[in-house]
Amino acid sequence: MTATCLACGGADLTPVADLGLTPVLTGALFPDRESARNAVQGPLALAVCTMCGHVQNTAFDPDLVEYDVNYDNSLHFSPAFQRYADELVDHLVERYDVRGRHVVEVGSGKGDFLAELAWRGENTGTGYDPSVEPGTEVAGVTLVADYYRPGQHLEHYDLLVCRHVLEHLEDPADLLIALRETAPEDAVFYLEVPAAEFNFGPDGLWDCIYPHVSYFSENSLSALVRRCGFEIESIRRSFHGQFLSVEARPGERDATVAGDVSAHLELVAGFSRRWREAVSRWREAFGQRPQSNVAVWGAGAKGANFLNAVDPAGRMRVVDLNPRKAGHYLPGSGHHISLPGDLTGADVSLVVVTNPAYCSEVARGLADLGVEADVVPV
């Protein structure tokens, strides 16, 4: 992979951490333990741009990654996340008067967010994602089981949404420049990525996964969006500081890099040490308890990453709210996934939560199930 910064185009990248081999698709579902443990893995070698603070996996190989219908990163089964998504839909509809308009979503997943946008503003929409379930029907929305290709897909849109896609791309500037070149001049763009300020902080140690080529900070995302020809209307953190978003319109290309990145570089520099210490601490903690007393709540990317690091043999009990994941197995470690209801009657005294934003929600869910257990974020 190129040694050029994917955000600002700079050439001064400094190594941050070598996390070894990790499952290529942490969101993939496997039908049995053997196929899960034989899942393709790839190297994670992180480096940071000293100009804009962008972090990227310099060992990324796009040929290893293939998204299909078995990939599921939907978070909408969580009430906490659904509240966030609903508030975001309301914000976009109200701020930009997205009513009776056409919305395109690049990377629409299973179509949950686009469906809300269509319903809330009486809009129509087209979503593009190779993981679309065949036969999925959403009122007012067309879901295309393919990647969005500017220049080939030329329908007019008033709002283009691209959530948690840019970090997956070998060169995110390619997509953004193509979008700018084909954009309706009055269109609004909403771009959202994980926030590197959270990813590399003490609460986000498990967010460095192979599908994420890039880790955008506020400064690096701004640099990318401006140099691709967009004028930024707002940039902000949301969802407990875990997400970073830009609202933008077509503008002029601006390759300047602004902002002091010294504090971010310091945060990133300490990541490798914090990650190693956390892995050691949790391996020791799990080793001191009977296996039946512990459950891990969350089989998403964070959960898969955490479990592959601290329990690579796949021994721990894992639950998730997403019913599509129940009965499947996590890539690499081969953990079996079940629904939270399976904890009822089990001898569980500790439930580990892989995203701190969900701790209160998990505690309420356990109380509803009659499960008395300590809830601890990782």
C-alpha positions as CSV (number, residue, x, y, z in Angstrom):
1,M,0.0,0.0,0.0
2,T,1.1,3.6,-0.6
3,A,3.1,5.4,2.0
4,T,1.2,8.6,1.2
5,C,-1.4,9.9,3.7
6,L,-4.9,9.1,2.5
7,A,-6.3,12.2,4.0
8,C,-4.0,15.1,3.2
9,G,-1.7,13.5,0.6
10,G,1.4,14.1,2.8
11,A,4.4,11.8,2.7
12,D,5.6,11.8,6.3
13,L,4.1,8.7,8.0
14,T,5.4,7.5,11.4
15,P,4.8,3.9,12.6
16,V,2.3,3.7,15.5
17,A,1.6,0.0,16.2
18,D,1.9,-3.4,14.7
19,L,-1.1,-5.5,15.9
20,G,-0.2,-8.6,13.9
21,L,-2.8,-10.7,12.0
22,T,-6.5,-10.1,12.6
23,P,-9.7,-11.3,10.8
24,V,-10.3,-9.4,7.6
25,L,-14.1,-9.1,8.0
26,T,-15.0,-8.7,11.7
27,G,-18.7,-8.2,10.6
28,A,-18.9,-11.5,8.7
29,L,-21.1,-14.3,10.0
30,F,-20.0,-17.9,9.8
31,P,-22.3,-21.0,10.0
32,D,-19.9,-23.2,12.0
33,R,-16.9,-22.9,14.3
34,E,-14.4,-24.5,11.8
35,S,-15.1,-22.1,9.0
36,A,-15.0,-19.2,11.4
37,R,-11.6,-20.1,12.8
38,N,-10.3,-20.5,9.2
39,A,-11.5,-17.0,8.3
40,V,-9.1,-15.0,6.2
41,Q,-6.7,-12.8,8.3
42,G,-4.6,-9.8,7.4
43,P,-1.9,-7.6,9.0
44,L,-2.6,-4.4,10.9
45,A,0.4,-2.1,10.7
46,L,-0.7,1.4,11.8
47,A,1.1,4.6,10.9
48,V,0.2,8.3,11.5
49,C,0.7,11.3,9.3
50,T,2.6,14.0,11.2
51,M,1.0,16.7,9.0
52,C,-2.7,16.1,9.6
53,G,-2.8,13.4,12.3
54,H,-4.4,10.8,10.0
55,V,-3.8,7.1,10.9
56,Q,-3.9,4.3,8.4
57,N,-3.1,0.6,7.9
58,T,0.0,0.7,5.7
59,A,-0.3,-3.2,5.3
60,F,-3.8,-3.1,3.9
61,D,-4.5,-5.4,1.0
62,P,-7.8,-4.7,-0.8
63,D,-7.8,-8.1,-2.5
64,L,-8.4,-9.8,0.9
65,V,-11.7,-7.9,1.5
66,E,-15.0,-9.0,-0.1
67,Y,-18.3,-7.7,1.2
68,D,-21.4,-9.7,0.5
69,V,-24.7,-10.6,2.0
70,N,-23.0,-12.4,5.0
71,Y,-21.5,-9.2,6.2
72,D,-23.7,-7.6,8.9
73,N,-22.6,-4.5,10.8
74,S,-26.1,-3.2,11.6
75,L,-26.4,-1.5,15.1
76,H,-30.2,-0.7,14.9
77,F,-31.2,-3.5,17.2
78,S,-29.8,-1.4,20.1
79,P,-32.3,1.1,21.4
80,A,-29.5,3.5,22.3
81,F,-28.2,3.4,18.8
82,Q,-31.7,3.7,17.3
83,R,-32.3,6.8,19.3
84,Y,-29.1,8.3,17.9
85,A,-30.1,7.4,14.4
86,D,-33.6,8.8,14.8
87,E,-32.1,12.1,16.1
88,L,-29.7,12.3,13.2
89,V,-32.6,11.7,10.7
90,D,-34.6,14.5,12.4
91,H,-31.5,16.8,12.2
92,L,-31.0,16.3,8.5
93,V,-34.6,16.6,7.6
94,E,-35.1,19.8,9.6
95,R,-31.8,21.5,8.9
96,Y,-31.9,20.9,5.1
97,D,-35.7,20.6,4.6
98,V,-35.3,17.1,3.2
99,R,-39.0,16.6,2.4
100,G,-40.3,15.2,-0.8
101,R,-36.7,14.8,-2.0
102,H,-34.5,12.1,-3.3
103,V,-31.8,10.7,-1.1
104,V,-28.9,8.5,-2.1
105,E,-27.0,6.5,0.5
106,V,-23.6,5.1,-0.3
107,G,-23.0,2.0,1.9
108,S,-26.6,1.7,3.0
109,G,-26.1,-1.7,4.7
110,K,-29.5,-3.4,5.2
111,G,-31.3,-0.2,4.5
112,D,-32.4,0.8,8.1
113,F,-31.2,4.4,8.1
114,L,-32.4,5.1,4.6
115,A,-35.8,3.7,5.4
116,E,-36.1,6.2,8.3
117,L,-35.0,9.1,6.1
118,A,-37.6,8.1,3.5
119,W,-40.4,7.8,6.0
120,R,-39.6,10.9,8.1
121,G,-39.6,13.3,5.2
122,E,-41.8,11.5,2.7
123,N,-38.7,11.1,0.6
124,T,-37.6,8.5,-2.0
125,G,-34.2,6.9,-1.8
126,T,-31.7,4.7,-3.4
127,G,-29.2,2.7,-1.3
128,Y,-26.1,1.0,-2.6
129,D,-24.4,-1.8,-0.7
130,P,-23.2,-5.3,-1.7
131,S,-24.5,-6.7,1.6
132,V,-28.2,-6.0,0.7
133,E,-30.4,-9.0,1.5
134,P,-32.0,-10.3,-1.7
135,G,-35.7,-9.5,-1.9
136,T,-35.5,-6.7,0.7
137,E,-38.4,-4.3,0.2
138,V,-38.6,-0.8,1.8
139,A,-41.4,1.7,1.0
140,G,-40.1,4.4,-1.2
141,V,-36.6,3.0,-1.3
142,T,-34.7,1.0,-3.9
143,L,-31.8,-1.1,-2.5
144,V,-29.1,-2.0,-5.0
145,A,-26.8,-4.9,-4.1
146,D,-23.7,-3.2,-5.5
147,Y,-21.2,-0.5,-4.9
148,Y,-22.1,3.1,-5.8
149,R,-20.1,4.2,-8.8
150,P,-20.3,7.9,-9.6
151,G,-20.6,8.5,-13.3
152,Q,-22.5,5.2,-13.8
153,H,-25.2,5.9,-11.3
154,L,-26.5,9.3,-12.3
155,E,-29.9,9.8,-10.6
156,H,-30.4,13.3,-9.2
157,Y,-30.3,13.6,-5.5
158,D,-30.8,16.3,-2.9
159,L,-29.0,14.6,-0.1
160,L,-26.2,12.1,-0.3
161,V,-25.4,10.1,2.9
162,C,-22.2,8.2,3.3
163,R,-21.9,6.7,6.8
164,H,-19.0,4.5,7.9
165,V,-17.8,3.9,4.4
166,L,-14.8,6.2,3.9
167,E,-12.7,4.4,6.5
168,H,-13.1,1.1,4.5
169,L,-11.7,2.5,1.2
170,E,-8.2,2.0,-0.1
171,D,-8.3,5.6,-1.4
172,P,-11.3,7.6,0.0
173,A,-10.2,10.6,-2.1
174,D,-11.1,8.7,-5.3
175,L,-14.7,8.3,-4.2
176,L,-15.1,11.9,-2.9
177,I,-13.5,13.5,-6.0
178,A,-15.8,11.4,-8.2
179,L,-18.8,12.5,-6.1
180,R,-17.8,16.1,-6.4
181,E,-17.4,15.9,-10.2
182,T,-20.9,14.5,-10.6
183,A,-22.7,16.3,-7.8
184,P,-25.8,18.4,-8.3
185,E,-24.6,21.9,-7.3
186,D,-27.4,22.3,-4.7
187,A,-26.9,18.9,-3.1
188,V,-26.0,18.4,0.6
189,F,-23.5,15.7,1.7
190,Y,-23.5,14.0,5.1
191,L,-20.3,12.0,5.7
192,E,-19.8,10.0,8.9
193,V,-16.8,8.0,10.1
194,P,-15.5,6.6,13.5
195,A,-13.7,9.3,15.4
196,A,-10.0,8.6,15.8
197,E,-10.0,10.8,18.9
198,F,-12.1,8.0,20.5
199,N,-10.5,5.1,18.6
200,F,-7.1,5.8,20.1
201,G,-8.2,6.9,23.5
202,P,-8.6,4.8,26.6
203,D,-12.2,3.7,25.8
204,G,-11.7,2.9,22.1
205,L,-8.9,0.3,22.2
206,W,-10.9,-2.3,20.2
207,D,-11.8,-0.2,17.2
208,C,-8.7,-0.9,15.1
209,I,-9.9,-3.6,12.8
210,Y,-8.7,-4.7,9.4
211,P,-11.7,-3.4,7.3
212,H,-10.8,0.1,8.5
213,V,-8.0,1.3,6.4
214,S,-8.3,4.8,7.8
215,Y,-8.8,6.4,11.2
216,F,-10.0,10.0,10.7
217,S,-9.5,12.7,13.3
218,E,-11.4,16.0,13.0
219,N,-8.3,17.6,11.4
220,S,-7.6,14.8,8.9
221,L,-11.3,14.4,7.8
222,S,-11.4,18.2,7.2
223,A,-8.3,18.0,5.1
224,L,-9.6,15.2,3.0
225,V,-13.0,16.7,2.4
226,R,-11.6,20.2,1.5
227,R,-9.0,18.8,-0.9
228,C,-11.6,16.8,-2.7
229,G,-13.7,19.9,-3.5
230,F,-16.3,20.3,-0.7
231,E,-17.1,23.3,1.4
232,I,-17.6,22.2,5.0
233,E,-20.8,23.6,6.7
234,S,-20.2,21.8,10.0
235,I,-18.0,19.1,11.6
236,R,-18.9,17.5,14.9
237,R,-18.5,14.5,17.2
238,S,-21.6,12.5,18.2
239,F,-22.8,9.2,19.7
240,H,-20.8,9.5,23.0
241,G,-17.9,11.0,21.0
242,Q,-17.4,7.8,18.9
243,F,-18.5,9.2,15.6
244,L,-17.2,12.1,13.5
245,S,-19.4,13.7,10.9
246,V,-19.1,16.4,8.2
247,E,-22.0,18.2,6.5
248,A,-20.8,19.8,3.3
249,R,-21.7,21.2,-0.1
250,P,-19.9,21.2,-3.5
251,G,-17.1,23.9,-3.4
252,E,-13.6,24.5,-4.6
253,R,-10.6,22.2,-4.0
254,D,-8.4,23.3,-1.1
255,A,-5.2,21.3,-0.4
256,T,-4.1,23.3,2.7
257,V,-3.7,21.5,6.0
258,A,-4.6,23.6,9.0
259,G,-4.7,22.9,12.7
260,D,-2.4,21.8,15.5
261,V,-2.1,18.0,15.6
262,S,0.5,17.8,18.4
263,A,-2.1,16.6,21.1
264,H,-3.5,14.0,18.7
265,L,-0.1,12.7,17.8
266,E,0.7,12.3,21.5
267,L,-2.6,10.4,22.0
268,V,-1.9,8.1,19.1
269,A,1.7,7.5,20.2
270,G,0.5,5.9,23.5
271,F,-2.0,3.6,21.8
272,S,0.3,0.6,21.4
273,R,1.2,0.5,25.1
274,R,-2.4,0.9,26.2
275,W,-3.5,-1.8,23.9
276,R,-0.9,-4.4,25.1
277,E,-1.6,-3.6,28.7
278,A,-5.4,-4.0,28.2
279,V,-4.9,-7.4,26.4
280,S,-2.8,-8.6,29.3
281,R,-5.2,-7.3,31.9
282,W,-8.2,-9.0,30.4
283,R,-6.5,-12.3,29.7
284,E,-5.5,-12.4,33.4
285,A,-9.0,-11.3,34.6
286,F,-10.7,-14.0,32.5
287,G,-8.2,-16.6,33.7
288,Q,-9.1,-16.0,37.3
289,R,-12.9,-16.7,36.9
290,P,-14.7,-19.9,35.9
291,Q,-15.6,-19.7,32.3
292,S,-19.3,-20.2,33.0
293,N,-19.4,-17.0,35.2
294,V,-18.6,-14.6,32.4
295,A,-20.4,-13.4,29.3
296,V,-19.3,-10.9,26.6
297,W,-22.2,-8.7,25.3
298,G,-21.6,-7.5,21.8
299,A,-20.6,-9.5,18.7
300,G,-19.9,-6.6,16.4
301,A,-16.5,-5.3,15.2
302,K,-15.4,-4.2,18.7
303,G,-16.5,-7.6,20.2
304,A,-14.8,-9.6,17.5
305,N,-11.6,-7.6,17.8
306,F,-11.6,-7.8,21.6
307,L,-12.3,-11.5,21.7
308,N,-9.6,-12.4,19.1
309,A,-7.1,-10.5,21.2
310,V,-8.0,-11.8,24.7
311,D,-9.7,-15.1,24.1
312,P,-8.3,-16.4,20.7
313,A,-9.3,-20.0,21.6
314,G,-13.0,-19.0,21.5
315,R,-14.0,-20.2,25.0
316,M,-16.1,-17.3,26.3
317,R,-19.9,-17.0,26.1
318,V,-21.0,-14.3,23.6
319,V,-24.4,-12.7,23.2
320,D,-25.8,-10.0,20.9
321,L,-29.1,-8.3,20.3
322,N,-29.0,-8.8,16.6
323,P,-31.1,-11.9,15.9
324,R,-29.4,-12.4,12.5
325,K,-26.2,-13.2,14.4
326,A,-27.7,-15.8,16.7
327,G,-26.4,-19.3,16.0
328,H,-23.4,-18.0,14.0
329,Y,-19.7,-17.8,14.8
330,L,-17.2,-15.0,15.1
331,P,-14.3,-14.9,12.6
332,G,-10.9,-16.0,13.9
333,S,-11.7,-17.0,17.4
334,G,-14.8,-19.0,16.5
335,H,-17.0,-17.8,19.4
336,H,-20.6,-19.0,19.2
337,I,-23.1,-16.1,19.3
338,S,-26.4,-16.4,21.1
339,L,-29.2,-14.0,22.1
340,P,-29.2,-12.3,25.5
341,G,-32.2,-14.4,26.6
342,D,-29.9,-17.4,26.8
343,L,-28.3,-15.8,29.9
344,T,-31.5,-16.5,31.8
345,G,-30.8,-19.2,34.4
346,A,-27.1,-19.2,33.6
347,D,-24.5,-18.9,36.3
348,V,-23.2,-15.6,35.0
349,S,-21.9,-13.0,37.5
350,L,-19.9,-10.7,35.1
351,V,-21.1,-9.3,31.8
352,V,-18.4,-7.5,29.8
353,V,-19.6,-4.9,27.3
354,T,-17.5,-4.1,24.3
355,N,-18.9,-0.6,23.8
356,P,-19.2,1.7,26.9
357,A,-22.2,3.5,25.2
358,Y,-24.3,0.5,25.8
359,C,-23.6,-0.2,29.5
360,S,-26.8,1.2,30.9
361,E,-28.8,-0.5,28.2
362,V,-27.2,-3.8,28.9
363,A,-27.8,-3.4,32.7
364,R,-31.5,-2.8,32.0
365,G,-31.7,-5.8,29.7
366,L,-30.1,-8.1,32.3
367,A,-32.5,-6.8,34.9
368,D,-35.4,-7.6,32.6
369,L,-34.1,-11.1,32.2
370,G,-33.6,-11.6,35.9
371,V,-29.9,-11.9,35.6
372,E,-27.9,-10.5,38.5
373,A,-24.4,-9.6,37.2
374,D,-21.9,-6.9,37.3
375,V,-21.7,-4.9,34.0
376,V,-18.2,-3.8,33.1
377,P,-17.0,-2.0,29.9
378,V,-13.8,-3.2,28.3
